[in-house]
Amino acid sequence: MLITLEGIEGSGKSTQMKRIAAHLKSQGRRCVLTREPGDTAIGKKIRAILLDPENGALTSLSELFLYAADRAQHLGERVIPSLAAGDIVVSDRFFDATTAYQGYARGLDLGVIEKIHDMVLKGLRPDLTLLLDLPPERGLRRALSAIEAGDRTVSESRFEQEALVFHEKVRQGYLALAAGEPDRFVVIDATASVDEVTDEILATIDARLTRK
């Protein structure tokens, strides 16, 4: 089973990932946590390029292909082998992030992005996508506070430095994707308390596992 977490900066994905893993392991299930970009050795180098605020000259098209390259490596090295071994894979971001960020927010052609997804994913789709949704101004406040507190690194803050309107486009892109695939997406209100968000996420995952 492949579970993905999506959302704008500061939506709380990293915190919830750890809680999901602990919950699944308490049930005796094997769980692999991963992320995009940067879960593989090659991906870490790509991540450094993508998230470094000094790389402001990176074009939207270059950004798109770098994410696709990271995803291809991630799938071949981590996701597909883990799924084949019977593990539950939980990924912090996946292909929907590219559609939301590079498509809806950057304005790249959605048809072109979908063709790249087809080439890289070869039909693989998450069984469940949890969209942690909140207004971008709240998410950015959280993300910037985490950077100031040293919980997140400044060297990976390129997207946090984008204008608020960019993050609103990302959010609306995610909501459009969720509306288009209601069987796969579950939208979680990320403005709730951390524990409330966790409870809703775990209940959703348990229900989906029971269904499978």
Backbone as CSV, one residue per row, in Angstrom:
resi,resn,N_x,N_y,N_z,CA_x,CA_y,CA_z,C_x,C_y,C_z
1,MET,0.843,-1.197,0.000,0.000,0.000,0.000,0.877,1.245,0.000
2,LEU,0.542,2.200,-0.852,1.282,3.453,-0.948,0.396,4.586,-0.456
3,ILE,0.859,5.264,0.604,0.153,6.405,1.183,1.024,7.637,0.979
4,THR,0.436,8.708,0.470,1.200,9.941,0.293,0.573,11.066,1.092
5,LEU,1.435,11.955,1.597,0.989,13.153,2.306,1.354,14.358,1.462
6,GLU,0.379,15.233,1.256,0.594,16.436,0.464,0.125,17.654,1.250
7,GLY,0.601,18.826,0.819,0.194,20.068,1.462,1.240,21.144,1.265
8,ILE,0.843,22.370,1.505,1.770,23.489,1.359,2.787,23.481,2.493
9,GLU,3.766,24.381,2.406,4.755,24.514,3.476,4.053,24.796,4.808
10,GLY,4.537,24.125,5.856,3.994,24.366,7.179,2.700,23.640,7.481
11,SER,2.326,22.686,6.646,1.057,21.976,6.866,1.167,20.859,7.891
12,GLY,2.390,20.513,8.295,2.571,19.533,9.362,2.820,18.116,8.911
13,LYS,3.223,17.938,7.668,3.429,16.587,7.143,4.504,15.812,7.897
14,SER,5.609,16.453,8.185,6.723,15.748,8.839,6.313,15.215,10.211
15,THR,5.599,16.027,10.967,5.131,15.596,12.287,4.194,14.400,12.174
16,GLN,3.265,14.475,11.241,2.284,13.402,11.096,2.899,12.115,10.551
17,MET,3.926,12.240,9.738,4.596,11.042,9.211,5.099,10.156,10.344
18,LYS,5.732,10.766,11.334,6.278,9.995,12.457,5.164,9.302,13.231
19,ARG,4.050,9.983,13.397,2.933,9.404,14.139,2.274,8.271,13.357
20,ILE,2.209,8.422,12.056,1.669,7.347,11.212,2.536,6.101,11.339
21,ALA,3.843,6.290,11.269,4.759,5.159,11.365,4.611,4.435,12.695
22,ALA,4.547,5.205,13.778,4.408,4.598,15.107,3.102,3.819,15.209
23,HIS,2.040,4.370,14.650,0.729,3.709,14.685,0.753,2.398,13.902
24,LEU,1.291,2.427,12.721,1.318,1.216,11.895,2.197,0.137,12.528
25,LYS,3.317,0.552,13.078,4.210,-0.424,13.717,3.570,-1.022,14.964
26,SER,2.743,-0.229,15.655,2.052,-0.759,16.839,1.046,-1.840,16.460
27,GLN,0.628,-1.825,15.199,-0.293,-2.844,14.691,0.447,-4.043,14.100
28,GLY,1.772,-3.991,14.180,2.567,-5.083,13.629,2.762,-5.000,12.124
29,ARG,2.516,-3.841,11.558,2.670,-3.672,10.112,4.048,-3.102,9.795
30,ARG,4.625,-3.572,8.708,5.911,-3.036,8.257,5.661,-1.760,7.477
31,CYS,6.424,-0.720,7.838,6.193,0.610,7.273,7.523,1.234,6.862
32,VAL,7.533,1.831,5.688,8.707,2.547,5.195,8.335,4.005,5.008
33,LEU,9.059,4.904,5.683,8.848,6.340,5.512,9.832,6.868,4.474
34,THR,9.336,7.708,3.586,10.194,8.255,2.554,9.720,9.661,2.212
35,ARG,10.429,10.326,1.310,10.060,11.695,0.973,10.554,12.050,-0.418
36,GLU,9.938,13.082,-0.971,10.409,13.685,-2.214,10.492,15.196,-2.031
37,PRO,11.567,15.776,-2.554,12.730,15.113,-3.121,13.723,14.714,-2.038
38,GLY,14.666,13.830,-2.408,15.827,13.626,-1.566,15.921,12.393,-0.713
39,ASP,15.181,11.331,-1.020,15.270,10.149,-0.163,16.451,9.255,-0.519
40,THR,16.907,9.322,-1.759,18.041,8.505,-2.185,19.320,9.351,-2.177
41,ALA,20.465,8.698,-2.333,21.735,9.434,-2.356,21.764,10.418,-3.526
42,ILE,21.302,9.974,-4.687,21.242,10.862,-5.843,20.190,11.942,-5.601
43,GLY,19.060,11.539,-5.019,17.992,12.493,-4.734,18.411,13.596,-3.790
44,LYS,19.290,13.294,-2.844,19.765,14.329,-1.907,20.493,15.449,-2.657
45,LYS,21.233,15.086,-3.694,21.947,16.087,-4.487,20.954,16.930,-5.291
46,ILE,19.918,16.269,-5.808,18.883,17.003,-6.537,18.132,17.932,-5.581
47,ARG,17.820,17.433,-4.386,17.117,18.240,-3.390,17.903,19.506,-3.047
48,ALA,19.211,19.361,-2.915,20.045,20.514,-2.572,19.920,21.611,-3.621
49,ILE,19.803,21.228,-4.877,19.636,22.210,-5.955,18.248,22.847,-5.888
50,LEU,17.236,22.001,-5.732,15.854,22.467,-5.796,15.466,23.402,-4.658
51,LEU,15.966,23.149,-3.466,15.496,23.890,-2.293,16.425,24.995,-1.824
52,ASP,17.592,25.113,-2.434,18.544,26.147,-2.035,18.045,27.521,-2.495
53,PRO,17.829,28.464,-1.577,17.327,29.788,-1.969,18.289,30.562,-2.866
54,GLU,19.537,30.142,-2.923,20.492,30.810,-3.812,20.234,30.468,-5.277
55,ASN,19.422,29.441,-5.525,19.141,29.023,-6.899,17.857,29.666,-7.420
56,GLY,17.726,30.970,-7.195,16.546,31.684,-7.647,16.427,31.759,-9.151
57,ALA,17.531,31.533,-9.867,17.508,31.604,-11.326,17.012,30.304,-11.962
58,LEU,16.735,29.292,-11.158,16.267,28.017,-11.691,14.949,28.226,-12.431
59,THR,14.890,27.810,-13.694,13.668,28.011,-14.463,12.614,26.976,-14.068
60,SER,11.365,27.287,-14.363,10.268,26.380,-14.030,10.431,25.038,-14.720
61,LEU,10.890,25.052,-15.964,11.059,23.804,-16.702,12.195,22.972,-16.116
62,SER,13.276,23.631,-15.738,14.386,22.914,-15.094,13.913,22.286,-13.788
63,GLU,13.132,23.040,-13.036,12.566,22.559,-11.781,11.733,21.301,-12.016
64,LEU,10.892,21.348,-13.049,10.031,20.210,-13.382,10.846,18.956,-13.659
65,PHE,11.885,19.085,-14.472,12.674,17.907,-14.847,13.523,17.391,-13.691
66,LEU,13.966,18.283,-12.824,14.719,17.834,-11.650,13.829,17.017,-10.717
67,TYR,12.596,17.467,-10.517,11.661,16.686,-9.698,11.360,15.337,-10.345
68,ALA,11.224,15.321,-11.662,10.962,14.061,-12.358,12.148,13.103,-12.209
69,ALA,13.359,13.642,-12.289,14.553,12.812,-12.140,14.633,12.225,-10.733
70,ASP,14.368,13.063,-9.734,14.360,12.577,-8.361,13.329,11.476,-8.184
71,ARG,12.142,11.663,-8.770,11.055,10.694,-8.605,11.396,9.360,-9.277
72,ALA,12.001,9.428,-10.443,12.381,8.200,-11.140,13.366,7.388,-10.293
73,GLN,14.340,8.066,-9.699,15.305,7.382,-8.846,14.639,6.858,-7.579
74,HIS,13.768,7.665,-7.008,13.043,7.305,-5.788,12.203,6.048,-6.002
75,LEU,11.498,6.002,-7.115,10.667,4.837,-7.416,11.518,3.581,-7.580
76,GLY,12.568,3.694,-8.399,13.375,2.520,-8.692,14.161,1.999,-7.508
77,GLU,14.578,2.913,-6.652,15.456,2.522,-5.548,14.720,2.245,-4.247
78,ARG,13.592,2.920,-4.034,12.931,2.827,-2.738,11.479,2.356,-2.792
79,VAL,10.664,3.041,-3.556,9.220,2.803,-3.489,8.839,1.435,-4.042
80,ILE,9.216,1.159,-5.267,8.808,-0.101,-5.893,9.381,-1.318,-5.160
81,PRO,10.669,-1.335,-4.791,11.175,-2.483,-4.023,10.452,-2.665,-2.683
82,SER,10.121,-1.574,-2.005,9.437,-1.676,-0.706,8.021,-2.214,-0.879
83,LEU,7.312,-1.750,-1.893,5.967,-2.255,-2.151,6.015,-3.741,-2.519
84,ALA,7.018,-4.113,-3.312,7.162,-5.514,-3.717,7.443,-6.420,-2.518
85,ALA,8.086,-5.854,-1.497,8.395,-6.619,-0.290,7.217,-6.697,0.672
86,GLY,6.114,-6.027,0.321,4.928,-6.071,1.158,4.852,-4.986,2.214
87,ASP,5.743,-3.998,2.132,5.735,-2.906,3.106,4.673,-1.872,2.760
88,ILE,4.172,-1.176,3.783,3.368,0.020,3.557,4.345,1.177,3.392
89,VAL,4.257,1.870,2.278,5.144,3.001,2.012,4.371,4.289,2.255
90,VAL,4.949,5.161,3.082,4.341,6.460,3.377,5.320,7.529,2.905
91,SER,4.891,8.330,1.938,5.792,9.314,1.334,5.340,10.745,1.608
92,ASP,6.270,11.552,2.086,6.079,12.990,2.260,6.262,13.620,0.884
93,ARG,5.167,13.883,0.215,5.062,14.385,-1.155,5.297,13.268,-2.174
94,PHE,4.608,13.430,-3.313,4.770,12.512,-4.435,4.408,13.296,-5.693
95,PHE,3.864,12.653,-6.688,3.711,13.323,-7.980,2.687,14.462,-7.959
96,ASP,1.712,14.415,-7.048,0.732,15.495,-6.981,1.387,16.839,-6.667
97,ALA,2.483,16.803,-5.916,3.186,18.045,-5.585,3.694,18.724,-6.853
98,THR,4.171,17.940,-7.803,4.653,18.514,-9.058,3.516,19.175,-9.823
99,THR,2.368,18.511,-9.860,1.217,19.094,-10.556,0.784,20.393,-9.884
100,ALA,0.760,20.401,-8.550,0.325,21.595,-7.821,1.332,22.735,-7.938
101,TYR,2.608,22.438,-7.725,3.626,23.488,-7.691,4.060,23.943,-9.085
102,GLN,4.465,22.986,-9.912,4.971,23.373,-11.227,3.843,23.594,-12.242
103,GLY,2.700,22.940,-12.039,1.573,23.115,-12.936,0.704,24.293,-12.546
104,TYR,-0.050,24.127,-11.459,-0.996,25.175,-11.066,-0.307,26.470,-10.641
105,ALA,0.804,26.383,-9.924,1.443,27.596,-9.411,2.427,28.209,-10.404
106,ARG,3.266,27.376,-11.033,4.239,27.921,-11.988,3.609,28.166,-13.362
107,GLY,2.505,27.490,-13.640,1.828,27.712,-14.917,2.300,26.838,-16.053
108,LEU,3.068,25.785,-15.769,3.475,24.875,-16.829,2.282,24.044,-17.291
109,ASP,2.338,23.611,-18.541,1.232,22.890,-19.156,0.917,21.600,-18.403
110,LEU,-0.322,21.461,-17.941,-0.705,20.281,-17.160,-0.655,19.012,-17.995
111,GLY,-0.925,19.131,-19.284,-0.842,17.962,-20.155,0.575,17.445,-20.279
112,VAL,1.532,18.353,-20.379,2.943,17.964,-20.450,3.368,17.301,-19.149
113,ILE,2.949,17.874,-18.030,3.289,17.304,-16.728,2.710,15.902,-16.599
114,GLU,1.489,15.709,-17.059,0.867,14.390,-16.977,1.614,13.372,-17.849
115,LYS,2.117,13.799,-18.991,2.900,12.892,-19.849,4.190,12.475,-19.141
116,ILE,4.819,13.417,-18.451,6.035,13.085,-17.699,5.692,12.122,-16.565
117,HIS,4.571,12.364,-15.880,4.131,11.430,-14.840,3.942,10.027,-15.417
118,ASP,3.307,9.938,-16.576,3.071,8.629,-17.198,4.393,7.912,-17.465
119,MET,5.378,8.662,-17.931,6.684,8.077,-18.246,7.390,7.580,-16.985
120,VAL,7.323,8.364,-15.919,8.053,8.036,-14.694,7.311,6.997,-13.852
121,LEU,6.002,7.180,-13.697,5.231,6.347,-12.774,4.821,5.005,-13.359
122,LYS,4.678,4.951,-14.682,4.271,3.706,-15.354,2.993,3.113,-14.737
123,GLY,2.038,3.988,-14.485,0.740,3.540,-13.988,0.604,3.470,-12.483
124,LEU,1.691,3.630,-11.736,1.607,3.573,-10.274,0.893,4.807,-9.738
125,ARG,-0.070,4.618,-8.865,-0.765,5.699,-8.199,-0.883,5.353,-6.713
126,PRO,-0.866,6.341,-5.836,-1.055,6.061,-4.407,-2.422,5.430,-4.148
127,ASP,-2.472,4.581,-3.145,-3.758,4.029,-2.712,-4.544,5.056,-1.920
128,LEU,-3.818,5.942,-1.242,-4.450,6.969,-0.421,-3.551,8.199,-0.396
129,THR,-4.151,9.362,-0.642,-3.414,10.622,-0.541,-4.100,11.505,0.487
130,LEU,-3.367,11.876,1.512,-3.869,12.736,2.578,-3.406,14.157,2.307
131,LEU,-4.347,15.051,2.047,-4.022,16.452,1.779,-4.243,17.258,3.042
132,LEU,-3.139,17.715,3.646,-3.213,18.541,4.853,-3.414,19.985,4.407
133,ASP,-4.627,20.465,4.557,-5.011,21.749,3.985,-5.123,22.833,5.053
134,LEU,-4.553,23.993,4.735,-4.696,25.167,5.594,-4.388,26.400,4.769
135,PRO,-4.830,27.594,5.211,-4.522,28.824,4.480,-3.014,29.027,4.407
136,PRO,-2.513,29.495,3.270,-1.057,29.627,3.113,-0.396,30.571,4.096
137,GLU,-1.111,31.623,4.514,-0.477,32.546,5.469,-0.186,31.846,6.794
138,ARG,-1.046,30.924,7.190,-0.805,30.168,8.433,0.325,29.170,8.241
139,GLY,0.329,28.507,7.107,1.384,27.542,6.834,2.748,28.187,6.766
140,LEU,2.828,29.329,6.101,4.111,30.025,5.991,4.593,30.525,7.337
141,ARG,3.666,30.999,8.184,4.073,31.421,9.525,4.692,30.259,10.283
142,ARG,4.065,29.098,10.189,4.616,27.910,10.853,6.000,27.563,10.297
143,ALA,6.116,27.550,8.964,7.380,27.159,8.334,8.499,28.122,8.697
144,LEU,8.214,29.414,8.655,9.239,30.404,8.970,9.612,30.360,10.450
145,SER,8.641,30.086,11.309,8.935,29.943,12.741,9.846,28.748,12.984
146,ALA,9.613,27.664,12.239,10.455,26.467,12.379,11.884,26.748,11.931
147,ILE,12.031,27.561,10.883,13.371,27.935,10.420,14.073,28.796,11.471
148,GLU,13.347,29.758,12.015,13.922,30.638,13.037,14.316,29.863,14.292
149,ALA,13.544,28.809,14.594,13.824,27.997,15.787,14.928,26.973,15.539
150,GLY,15.356,26.846,14.294,16.394,25.882,13.961,15.878,24.488,13.690
151,ASP,14.552,24.341,13.631,13.976,23.026,13.354,14.017,22.693,11.869
152,ARG,14.136,23.725,11.048,14.278,23.541,9.604,15.456,24.376,9.151
153,THR,16.103,23.944,8.064,17.320,24.616,7.635,17.046,25.724,6.625
154,VAL,17.764,26.827,6.760,17.625,27.955,5.842,18.051,27.551,4.440
155,SER,18.966,26.604,4.329,19.472,26.182,3.017,18.422,25.462,2.191
156,GLU,17.254,25.166,2.804,16.174,24.505,2.070,14.900,25.352,2.100
157,SER,15.066,26.667,1.991,13.919,27.561,2.162,13.534,28.302,0.885
158,ARG,13.887,27.759,-0.280,13.596,28.483,-1.526,12.103,28.700,-1.723
159,PHE,11.291,27.687,-1.427,9.855,27.836,-1.650,9.194,28.712,-0.582
160,GLU,9.739,28.702,0.626,9.202,29.574,1.668,9.352,31.044,1.285
161,GLN,10.295,31.332,0.410,10.540,32.714,0.017,9.669,33.167,-1.154
162,GLU,8.857,32.265,-1.681,7.923,32.651,-2.737,6.823,33.553,-2.162
163,ALA,6.210,34.350,-3.029,5.140,35.258,-2.612,3.916,34.473,-2.155
164,LEU,3.104,35.107,-1.331,1.901,34.468,-0.799,0.980,34.002,-1.917
165,VAL,0.891,34.769,-2.992,0.005,34.396,-4.101,0.434,33.070,-4.727
166,PHE,1.725,32.795,-4.750,2.226,31.520,-5.266,1.682,30.368,-4.422
167,HIS,1.769,30.493,-3.111,1.322,29.425,-2.218,-0.197,29.252,-2.270
168,GLU,-0.911,30.327,-2.527,-2.362,30.210,-2.686,-2.693,29.427,-3.951
169,LYS,-1.917,29.636,-5.003,-2.111,28.859,-6.236,-1.820,27.380,-5.989
170,VAL,-0.779,27.113,-5.217,-0.467,25.721,-4.880,-1.639,25.096,-4.135
171,ARG,-2.143,25.805,-3.142,-3.261,25.273,-2.358,-4.473,25.001,-3.238
172,GLN,-4.810,25.941,-4.088,-5.969,25.755,-4.954,-5.740,24.612,-5.942
173,GLY,-4.491,24.444,-6.369,-4.169,23.309,-7.235,-4.397,21.984,-6.539
174,TYR,-3.942,21.894,-5.310,-4.157,20.676,-4.529,-5.655,20.397,-4.353
175,LEU,-6.419,21.439,-4.029,-7.856,21.240,-3.808,-8.551,20.808,-5.102
176,ALA,-8.083,21.318,-6.234,-8.646,20.896,-7.517,-8.332,19.421,-7.780
177,LEU,-7.122,19.009,-7.474,-6.745,17.602,-7.650,-7.585,16.706,-6.749
178,ALA,-7.791,17.146,-5.502,-8.582,16.356,-4.566,-10.024,16.231,-5.036
179,ALA,-10.570,17.314,-5.572,-11.947,17.281,-6.069,-12.078,16.347,-7.265
180,GLY,-11.006,16.234,-8.039,-11.036,15.380,-9.222,-10.871,13.902,-8.930
181,GLU,-10.291,13.568,-7.773,-10.080,12.157,-7.408,-10.517,11.934,-5.955
182,PRO,-11.819,12.029,-5.685,-12.291,11.915,-4.297,-12.086,10.531,-3.690
183,ASP,-11.919,9.499,-4.489,-11.696,8.157,-3.945,-10.270,8.001,-3.414
184,ARG,-9.347,8.760,-3.982,-7.942,8.652,-3.558,-7.599,9.687,-2.502
185,PHE,-8.092,10.893,-2.657,-7.749,11.987,-1.751,-8.689,12.042,-0.554
186,VAL,-8.114,12.361,0.602,-8.887,12.757,1.777,-8.290,14.081,2.245
187,VAL,-9.124,15.111,2.304,-8.662,16.430,2.727,-8.785,16.538,4.241
188,ILE,-7.676,16.854,4.884,-7.601,16.972,6.340,-7.459,18.444,6.710
189,ASP,-8.246,18.909,7.658,-8.153,20.290,8.124,-6.912,20.448,9.001
190,ALA,-5.870,21.008,8.423,-4.597,21.136,9.143,-4.554,22.337,10.066
191,THR,-5.664,23.084,10.160,-5.713,24.168,11.145,-6.094,23.640,12.526
192,ALA,-6.547,22.395,12.590,-6.885,21.782,13.879,-5.610,21.512,14.673
193,SER,-5.766,21.091,15.919,-4.594,20.788,16.740,-3.858,19.580,16.157
194,VAL,-2.595,19.457,16.522,-1.777,18.348,16.013,-2.431,17.010,16.346
195,ASP,-2.926,16.866,17.574,-3.542,15.600,17.977,-4.833,15.326,17.212
196,GLU,-5.611,16.368,16.961,-6.846,16.188,16.196,-6.550,15.773,14.762
197,VAL,-5.532,16.375,14.179,-5.122,15.998,12.824,-4.665,14.543,12.807
198,THR,-3.879,14.166,13.807,-3.411,12.778,13.900,-4.579,11.808,13.990
199,ASP,-5.539,12.115,14.838,-6.686,11.222,15.012,-7.433,11.010,13.699
200,GLU,-7.625,12.093,12.954,-8.351,11.967,11.684,-7.547,11.179,10.666
201,ILE,-6.244,11.425,10.624,-5.382,10.707,9.691,-5.374,9.213,9.991
202,LEU,-5.178,8.859,11.264,-5.090,7.442,11.625,-6.413,6.719,11.402
203,ALA,-7.522,7.388,11.682,-8.830,6.783,11.433,-9.024,6.537,9.937
204,THR,-8.573,7.473,9.120,-8.683,7.332,7.668,-7.839,6.164,7.165
205,ILE,-6.598,6.077,7.665,-5.711,4.989,7.246,-6.260,3.636,7.680
206,ASP,-6.730,3.546,8.912,-7.269,2.276,9.406,-8.463,1.838,8.568
207,ALA,-9.333,2.788,8.227,-10.494,2.454,7.414,-10.068,1.964,6.039
208,ARG,-9.057,2.596,5.457,-8.583,2.200,4.135,-7.913,0.816,4.181
209,LEU,-7.165,0.552,5.244,-6.525,-0.754,5.388,-7.573,-1.863,5.556
210,THR,-8.628,-1.564,6.297,-9.712,-2.532,6.477,-10.383,-2.817,5.135
211,ARG,-10.560,-1.763,4.336,-11.186,-1.934,3.032,-10.353,-2.808,2.121
212,LYS,-9.000,-2.610,2.185,-8.115,-3.408,1.343,-8.106,-4.865,1.775
